[in-house]
């Protein structure tokens, strides 16, 4: 009985110490998500696919992600400034808040400044007919 009580007291002491250190459930989840984002980003760069993975708030600016498989990925708040996404599969991906400014979109067009959560394609200026 004394041994069980001692173990119980030790467990309670540890829990109180962890709580006092400020390790909340939210902070533990945040740290885990940051770890997963880096791991998933490395997988994407190595294999050019990360189907259904967690890449929220990932820094992917300037990267060549042509033909990448990002189906059903969580890309919320990710940064794709000047990234190449030609031919990438974003089917079912969550892109709310993702910044695509200056990125080359899946169809080859360029996303203009302010392309957040979607690509706003740069309008091509019509060319004057030749000979005039």
C-alpha positions as CSV (number, residue, x, y, z in Angstrom):
1,X,0.0,0.0,0.0
2,X,2.8,2.4,0.9
3,X,4.5,1.7,-2.4
4,X,1.4,2.5,-4.4
5,X,0.9,5.7,-2.5
6,X,4.6,6.7,-3.1
7,X,4.2,6.0,-6.9
8,X,1.0,8.0,-6.9
9,X,2.6,11.0,-5.1
10,X,5.6,10.9,-7.6
11,X,3.2,10.9,-10.6
12,X,1.2,13.8,-9.2
13,X,4.4,15.7,-8.5
14,X,5.6,15.2,-12.1
15,X,2.2,16.3,-13.5
16,X,2.3,19.5,-11.3
17,X,5.9,20.2,-12.5
18,X,5.0,19.8,-16.1
19,X,1.9,22.1,-15.7
20,X,4.0,24.7,-13.8
21,X,6.5,24.7,-16.7
22,X,3.7,25.8,-19.0
23,X,3.5,22.7,-21.2
24,X,-0.1,22.9,-22.1
25,X,-1.8,20.6,-24.5
26,X,-1.8,23.4,-27.1
27,X,1.9,24.0,-26.9
28,X,2.7,20.3,-27.1
29,X,0.5,20.0,-30.3
30,X,2.1,23.1,-31.7
31,X,5.6,21.6,-31.3
32,X,4.4,18.3,-32.8
33,X,2.9,20.1,-35.8
34,X,6.1,22.1,-36.4
35,X,8.1,18.8,-36.4
36,X,5.6,17.2,-38.8
37,X,5.7,20.2,-41.1
38,X,9.5,19.9,-41.4
39,X,9.4,16.2,-41.8
40,X,6.7,16.4,-44.5
41,X,8.5,19.3,-46.3
42,X,11.6,17.1,-46.5
43,X,9.5,14.2,-47.8
44,X,8.0,16.5,-50.5
45,X,11.4,17.8,-51.6
46,X,12.9,14.3,-51.7
47,X,10.0,12.5,-53.5
48,X,7.9,15.3,-55.0
49,X,4.8,14.0,-53.4
50,X,3.1,14.5,-50.0
51,X,-0.4,13.3,-50.5
52,X,-2.7,14.2,-47.6
53,X,0.2,15.5,-45.5
54,X,0.3,18.4,-43.0
55,X,2.2,21.4,-44.4
56,X,0.3,24.2,-42.7
57,X,2.3,27.4,-42.6
58,X,5.3,25.7,-44.4
59,X,7.8,28.0,-46.1
60,X,7.9,26.7,-49.7
61,X,8.8,29.9,-51.4
62,X,11.0,29.7,-54.5
63,X,10.9,25.9,-54.6
64,X,10.4,23.9,-57.8
65,X,7.3,21.8,-57.1
66,X,6.4,21.1,-60.7
67,X,4.3,18.0,-61.0
68,X,4.2,17.5,-57.2
69,X,1.4,15.4,-55.8
70,X,-0.2,17.5,-53.0
71,X,-3.7,16.0,-53.2
72,X,-5.7,16.5,-50.0
73,X,-2.7,18.2,-48.2
74,X,-3.2,20.8,-45.5
75,X,-1.5,23.8,-47.0
76,X,-3.3,26.4,-44.9
77,X,-1.1,29.5,-44.5
78,X,1.8,28.0,-46.5
79,X,4.1,30.4,-48.4
80,X,4.6,29.6,-52.1
81,X,6.1,33.0,-53.2
82,X,7.8,32.6,-56.6
83,X,7.5,28.8,-56.3
84,X,6.9,26.7,-59.5
85,X,3.7,24.6,-59.3
86,X,3.3,23.7,-63.0
87,X,1.5,20.4,-63.3
88,X,1.2,20.0,-59.5
89,X,-1.9,18.2,-58.3
90,X,-3.7,20.2,-55.6
91,X,-6.9,18.3,-55.8
92,X,-8.7,18.5,-52.4
93,X,-5.9,20.4,-50.8
94,X,-6.7,23.0,-48.2
95,X,-5.2,26.3,-49.4
96,X,-6.9,28.9,-47.3
97,X,-4.5,31.7,-46.4
98,X,-1.7,30.2,-48.6
99,X,0.3,32.9,-50.4
100,X,0.9,32.3,-54.1
101,X,2.3,35.7,-55.0
102,X,4.6,35.4,-58.0
103,X,4.2,31.7,-58.1
104,X,4.0,29.9,-61.4
105,X,0.5,28.2,-61.2
106,X,-0.4,24.7,-62.2
107,X,-1.4,25.9,-65.7
108,X,1.8,27.9,-66.2
109,X,0.3,31.3,-65.5
110,X,1.8,33.6,-62.9
111,X,-0.1,34.5,-59.8
112,X,-0.2,38.3,-59.1
113,X,0.5,40.1,-55.8
114,X,-2.3,39.4,-53.3
115,X,-2.9,35.8,-54.4
116,X,-3.8,34.5,-51.0
117,X,-5.9,31.3,-50.8
118,X,-6.0,31.2,-54.6
119,X,-4.0,32.2,-57.7
120,X,-5.1,35.5,-59.2
121,X,-3.6,35.3,-62.7
122,X,-1.6,38.2,-64.1
123,X,-3.5,39.6,-67.1
124,X,-1.5,39.5,-70.3
125,X,-1.4,42.8,-72.1
126,X,-2.8,42.4,-75.7
127,X,-0.1,42.9,-78.3
128,X,-0.5,45.4,-81.1
129,X,-0.8,43.8,-84.5
130,X,2.5,43.8,-86.3
131,X,3.2,46.3,-89.0
132,X,1.2,49.2,-87.4
